[in-house]
Amino acid sequence: MFVFPLSLTLMDSLTHIVLGACIGKVVLPQKMGKKALILGAIAHSIPDIDAISSFFNTATQDLVIHRAISHSLFIAIIFALLFAAFSYTRYKRTIKFARFFFPFLLLVGLHDILDTCNNYGTELFAPFSDKRYSFHLLYVADPLFSIVPLIAAIFLFIKKNNWRYGKIAAILGIVVPCTYVSLIGIGKTKVEKALAKNPPIPNAHFDFLTPTPFNGFLWYGVFSNDSTVYTTYRSTFDQPNYSASYSSYAINKDLLKPYMEEQDTKNLLEFSEGIYTIEQKQDTIQFNIPRFGQIMGWQYANAPFTFYYYVHPDVNNSLAVQRGRLKGWNKQSMAFFWNRITGKHPTTTDHK
């Protein structure tokens, strides 16, 4: 079983709840009143029901199961049918079935599509394909994305059903975060073009660019070749002539050979999508997946990765995905982080 840190889990869940309430207000029948908010929040959150399976799976099993079939568009249709059937019966067939089905399909399907915006990836076309889609546009918890739908949802819940600004508040709760993601996409394109002109070495392959914690302006980029992974950071607000610096990590595939037939190793290789590094840590092997970032890598050169899994049966790997994401954060590191987001370049040091 693996577990997300409570603060990140709650923020991610809260985002789906409040966004679902706003969408429900706009697309579900007005006759439903507050029930449109409640059912909208539930329907937009329902794909995360797969979290229940974490209590019965090993850590690596859960990695490949999470955001798989439950987050597919195929299952979204089934969920929409169930929600529509419930609502259709509840309103004694006075509202057409299609008037429920298509809004609920939108609510559930948008959860799946929204989750493709961060670095975990979503199997949109399961069970027909196990390919994970990830557009690397949002950190798993981004306050700037969530704040407007949160405020809108609060007003929608506390105001009366006939509040004259209700529909406007709900629309703002949808349009503002969508606009924010669009702006992030523009910034990401700018950063990708800049990094393409400044690779770590000529034969390095560009793998991905993903946001750093809680924002969409400081980007973490990864390049690799057959033997090495390279990481770097660049802000949307960096000057065009800024030359990014890189940290390098040996992949060390040979260290993994004795464990290749173990199911945990197979799961990790599938989940890593071929981008990983291996380290010898005393009497065990550490499997790192760069996709989830580094421990304050924007401040420290050669910083360790936040995702690391010990290939050893006696080691607790329950927090493999998230155990390093907020490690070492304090007032000084947050000031450094803010400066780096805004395009300033404080002096980095080697990670101790």
N, C-alpha and C positions, 0 to 999 in steps of 0.2 A: 504494500500500500504506500502511495506517496501522498503528501498533504501540502497544499499551498499555505504560505503564511496567512494568518487570519486577516490581517489588514488588506492585503492584495485581493484575497478571495472575496471579502465583503465588498470592496470597492467595485470589483468586476461584476458581482451579482447585483449590487445596487444600480449600476449603470443599466443593466438589462431590465431591471424592474421599472425604473423611472422612464426609460425610453419606451418600454412596452406600454406603460400607462398613457404616455403622450400619443403614441400611434393608435392605441385603442380608442382614445377620445376622438380621433380624426376619422378612422375608417369603420368602426363598428356602429351599428344603428343607434341613433340618438335616444331611442326608446329605452335603451339599457341603462342610461344614467351612470351612476358611479360603478355599476357592474362592468361597464366598458373599460374603465380604468383597471379594475381588479383582474378581469379576465385577460385584458391586454398585457398586464404585467406578468401574469402566470404563463400565458402562451409564448411570450417573448423570452421567457426564462426556461421553458420546458426542456430544450435540448440538453441543458446541464444536468438532467436527471441521471446522466451516466456517472456522475460523481458517486452515486450509491455503490457502484461496482468496485470502487477503490477499497472498500472494506473487505472484499473477498479475493482480491488479486494481489500478486506480488508487485513490487515497485515497477519492474520493467514491463510487466503485463499491462499495468495501468497506463504507462506512458503511451503505448501503442493503441490502447482502447479508447482513451479520452479523446473527445472530438473526432470520433470515427463514425460509426453507423448512426448514433443518436444525433449527429450534426449534419447528416446528409439531407439533400433535398427530397430524396425518396421518402424518408421517414417524416420529413416536414409535411408531406401530403397526408400521411396517415394521422399525424397529430392534428392537422387542420380538420380532417374528417371527424375526428373524435370531439374536438371542441365545437365544431359546427353542429354535430348531432345533439350534443348536450344542450346547446343554446336553442336550437330549433325546437327541441322537446320542451325546454323550460318556458318558452314563449308560446307554447301551445299552437305552433305552426302558423302563427299570425304574421310571421316574417319569413320570406322565402329562404330556403336552405342556402342558395348561392350567396345571399346577402350576408351569411355568416361564414361560409366556407372560404371565399376569396380573401376577406380581411384576416382570417386566422392563418391562412397560408402565407400571407404577407408578413404577419407577426412572427411566425415561427421561422420562415425562410430568411428573414432579415437578421435573425440571431446568427444563423449559420454563415451568412455573407459577412456580417460584422466581424465574426471571429476569424475570418480569413485575413483581416487587417493586421493581426499581430503575428508574432514569430512562432507560435506553437503549431499553427497549421490546422486545416480542417479538411476532412475527407468528404468533400461536397457530393461526390458521385458514388459513394458506397451504397450498396454492396457491389456495384458493377466495376468500381475502380478503387484501389487503396491509395491513390495518389493524394498527398496533402497539398492543399493550396494555401499559400501565405504571401500576402502582398507587402508585409512589413511596413505598414503605415502608422500603426498605433502601438504604444506600449500597453501591456495588459491592464494597467490602471493609469488613466490620464485625466487629471482633474479638469483640464480645460475642455475636454470632450464631454465630461459628465455634468458640469456645473449648471448649464442652462436647462437641460431636461430635468435635473433634480429640482431646481427652483420652480419650474413649470408644473411638475408633478405635485409638489407640495401645495401650491395654490389650487390645483385642480381637485385635490382631495379635501381641502378645508373649505373651499367655496361651495355654494349651492350649485345644483345641476344646471340651473338656468343663468349662471354667471355670464354676463354679456361678453367677457373677454376670454372665456374658456377655450373656444376653438383657436383663437389667436395665440394664446399661451401654448397650447399643444403644438401648433404648427411651428412656433419658434423653437420649442423643445426638440423638434426634428430637424428643422432647416439649419439652425446654428451649428450643431455638431457635424452635419453633413458638409457645411461650408468650411468648417475647421479642417476636416479630413482632406478636402480639395486643396486647401492652402498648403497642408502638409505634403501632399503629393507634388505640388509645384516645387516646394523647397527640396524635396527628395530628388527630383529630377535634376535640379541644379547641382546638388552635391554629387550625385552619381557621375555627371559629366566632368566635374572637377577631379574626382578620383580617377576617372578613366585616363586623364592626362598625367596622373602622378601615381602609377602603380609601384608596389614595393620593389619588384624586379620585372624585367621585360616579359618573362614567360609565365607570370602569375595569372591565374584565372580569377576573375571577379565572381564571388559567390553570392553575396547579398549585402544589403544596407538596411539596418533596422534602428528604430529609435532607442535612445537611452531612457532610463526611468522617468516616468511622470511628465514627459514632454514630447513634442514632435519637431524639435529644432536642432538638437545635438544628436548626430548620427554616428552609429558604430558600424564600421565596414569590415568585411572579411574577404581576403584573397587567399588562394592556396595553389600549390602545385603538388606533385606526387609525394614530396617529402616534408613540406612545411606549410603551416598555416600562418598568415599574416593578419594582424588586426590594426585598426586605426580609428581615429575620431575626427569628425569635421562638422562644424556648425553651419546651419543655413546662413548665418550672418558673418561667416569668415570672408575675408577679402579674396578676390579672385586669384591673387598672386600668392596666397598662403600655400606653403608646401607641407603636406601632411607627413608626420613621422609614423613609423610602423614598429610594432613589436612582432617578433617571430617565435614560433613554437614548433618543435619537431613533432611529426606525426607518430613516429615510432610504431609502425604497424606490426613489426616483428614481435614486440612484447605481448601482443594479443594472441599469437598463434596457439599457445597451449590451451586457450579458452574458447577457441572458435566453435566447438561443438556444443557448448553450453547454451541453453535457451536464453538466459539473461543476455549473453553476448549477442545472439542473433537479434533479440529485441532492441538492444541498444544500437546496433548497426542499422537496423531498419529506421529507428527513430531519428538517428543522426543525419539521415539522408546523405551519407558518405562524407560528411564534414566533421572530423573529430581528431583528437590527439590522445595519445596514451602516455602515461607517466608511471615510473616505478616508485612506489611509496612504501618504503621499508619492505614488509612481507606481502604486500598486495599490489595490484595494478589499479591505477586510477584512470577511468574513462571520462574524458572531457568532451562536452558538446558546445562549441563556440557560439552556436545560434542564440543562446540565452544571455549573452553578454559576459562582462568581466566584473570583478570586484573593484570598482572605482578605476577602471582602466583609463579613463580620461585624465586621471591625476597621476597614475603610476605606470611607468613603463614595465612591460612584462608582467602585468597583473594576472593573477589566476582567474580561471573561468568560474562563473557562478554555478553552472551545472557540472557536477562531478559525481561519478558513481564508482564505488569501490567494488571491483570484481573479486569479491571474497564473501563467502557465505555467512561469516560471523560479524559482519559490519552492518550497522543500521543505515540504510539508504532511503529512509522514509521521506526525506526532504530534498531528494536529489535535484529537482528542477529549480528550487528556489532558495536553497540554504545559504547562498552567498550574495543574493541580490542587494541586500541592504547592510551587509557586513561592513563595519568600520565607519559608518556615517556619523558625523557630528557637526557642530556648528561651523568649524573651519572647512571641513570637506564640502559642506553645502554651499559655502561662499565660493569655493573653488569651482564647484559644479555650475553655479549660476554665472560666474565669469566666463566659463567655457561655453555655456549655452549662448551667451550674448556676443560671442565672437572675440572675446579677449583670450590671451594666451599666457596664463600663469606658468611658471616653471614647473615641469614635471620632474619626478624623482623615480628611482628604481623601487619596485615593490620589495618590501623587506620579507 
